Amino acid sequence: MPLYRRVNPIFFQFLLVAGGLWLFHCVAAFMIERCNITIHISSETIPIYKRLSVNFNHWVVLPIGVFCVYLFLVWSVLQSTSPIPLPILIALFMGLKMLIDVSVTMVNGVFLPQGINEYINDVQHFNSVGDILRNYAFKAKMLTRHAGTHPPGAVMTLWLATRLFTYSDMVKAFLIIFSAPFTLIPMYLLARQLYDKKIATYTLVVYLVTPNIVMYTATCMDAFFSLFLITSTYLFFNSVERKSAVLAVLTGLSISLSMFMTFATTFLGVYFISLTIVTFWSNRKDFKNHVTILIISGGTFCLTYLIMYLVAKYNILKNLQVAMEVDSSGIGTGYESALRYFLVSGTNLFGFFSMVGITTTTLWLRELWSTTQNLLTKRNSTFLVAYVVTLVPMVFSTLYLTETERIWLFMVPFVLIPAAKNLKEYIDQRQNNWILYIVVTILFVQTLVFEVFIDTIW
């Protein structure tokens, strides 16, 4: 047994991680006030900076009741002596996800938050799909902030949805609520491919009560985006596993669609390259296969946008340039001062992990520590190692300037899958799964506390 498991009980580790995350919050708030650091963005949109604002009412009973139902159904699934068909399992968790997300959203007493008007208010600026593709970059600076800093995918989707149904904020809300649960499918398949069915099931169980997932996936478009990014991640790994050129092409098309929704897709491109490099050191026999899949999927991505430019005059590079200009005009470049640079970079990291959850972050760190003890020798450790190799430079690159707890929703599986693996090992070692229920209960309580005390615009 590794020394750290004998010396540090898991509950002490939970407290240690919670203390570290809270300490950064206190230090960040102190630095902003004492050093007069301008963050160029309202603290209302950044939970890690936000002052507590109690919003407690009778609606809090609803998510508590839903959580009790969730616990009962999770217990039933895990105690089942006969295998549950995958479609039924996924359908069950998808239904639970919608119930949990909507019930927690209602804690503030309103279903549609202030931020719901982002993207949906911009469809009126365009007359057709062709207009969106050709002129999005030219109109970006007159759009709502997030629409101006993103590719046209969200606005085009809502433009089509409002033509099919009606022009209403509820159209956007229902689009998110009914699409976000589908992320469970590629996430489960990815976890099962990397490890096994039990770890895949644990991943879904924890995902349903992960704070930022619950708080943002009922009313925030990043939840809609994450479906395409998580699918792209699964397709890449599946392409490598099957050594399939067809799947590699599908991966390239999926990444193209992801990039049409959000420029955060650049993370996946860097991650796939990092994964290939890490594979060179860990498994030379599989390196050539990784390179082949990378070239085919990357080539498909480039060809897709070349065709879009020739046929529809959509210039992805022009849109990226304008999006960066809009972004920097609002929140700066991140390099205004050394203090602001490190504050923003730290916020990227601590803000994300704070909202992923105390217990999940602890389990992820435990798995990371375990992996470093036998670096690159454990089966599928490259999934975690490549993520860390990609995450660190991204955190300090200023490509992301705060709000990563929302923007990085698609990264949650990179934390949850290794965390679920560590959780399973802990359960197997003690021959008892009580720790699972403690983990999810703490996550739910953290989610509820955040929703009550941190009233974000999303």
C-alpha positions, 0 to 999 in steps of 0.5 A: 500500500502506498505510504500516502494512503496509510498516513493521510486518511481520506477525510483529512485529505478532503479537508486539506483540499477544501482548505487549499481552495478556500485559501486561494479564494481569500487570498484572491479577494484580498489581493484584488482589494488591497492591491487595486487589481482590476479584473475587468469583469464583474465579480457576479460572473466569477464565483471564486471572487464573489461576495456571499449573497444569501438567496434562500427560499422554500424552493430548496426543498425541491432539489433535496427531494430529488437528491433523495430519489437520486440516492435511492436509484443509485443504490438500486443500480449498484446493488442490482445482481443482474446487469442493467442494459446500457440504454436503460442505464443511460436513460435513467441517468439522463432523466436524473440529470434533468431533474437535478439540474432544473431543481437546483436552478429553481433554488433562486426562485426563478427558472431563467437567470439574467444570462439567458439572453446571451446568444438568443438576443443575437439571432435578430441580427441575421437574416439567414444561415448564409448571412451568419456564415459570411458576416458573423465576424463583421457583426461580432462587435455589436453582439452580446458579449459571449456571442462576440467572443465565440464562433457562430455555432451557438447563434446559428443553432438558436436561429434555426431553433427559433425558426422551427419553434418561436423566438423565446428565451425558453427555446434556448433553455429547453435546447440546453436542458434536453441536449446536455444529458446526452453528454453522458453517452460519450463520457460513459463510453470513454470511461468504459473504453479506458477502464471498465463498466464499474468505473464508467458507472461511478463516473456518471454517478459523480457527474450528476452532482458535480457542482459546476455541471449542475449549476450551469448545464440547465441554462448555460450554452457551454453545456450544449458545447460540451456535448460536441467536445466530449464526443470528439474526445471519445471518438479520438480514443475510439479511433486509436483503439480500433485503428480506424481511418473512418473513425478518424475522419468522424473525429475530425468532423466532430472537432470541426463542429466543436470549433464551430461552437467554441474556440475552447476546442483548441484545448482538445487539439493541444491535448491530442498532440500531447497524448501522442507525445506521451504515447511515444514515451509510454508505448512506442508500438502504439505511437505510429497509430496515434500519429496516423489518427492525428494526421487524418483527423487534423487533415479532416478538420482543415479540409472541412474549414477550407470547404466552408470558406470556398462554399460559404465564405466562412473564414474561421481565422477572421472570426478567431481574430475578431473574437480575441479583439472583443475578448481583450477589449472587455477583460484585457490581455492578462499581461497588464501586470505581474500580479494580475497575470498570476491572479488570473492564471491561479483563478483559471486553475483554482476556480475550475477545481473549486467548482468541480468539487472538493471530493472529486478534486481530492480523488483526482489528486490521489490518482495523479499522485498514484500515477506519478509513483509509476509514471507511464507504466500503468495501463491508460495512465497516458489519459491523465498524464497528457491532460496535466501536460496540456492543462498547466500551459493552458492555465498560464497561457492567458487564452482563458481569463477566468470563468473556467468553471463554466468554459471548461465544462467539457474538461470535467470528464478528464477529472471525473474518470481518473477520480472514479478509478481512484474511488473504485480502488478505494472501495475494492480495497475496503470491500465497502462502497459507503465512501461513494455515498459520502462523496456524492453527498458532499458534492450535493451539499457543496452544490446546494451551498454554492447555489444558495450563497453564490447567485451567478447570472447563469 
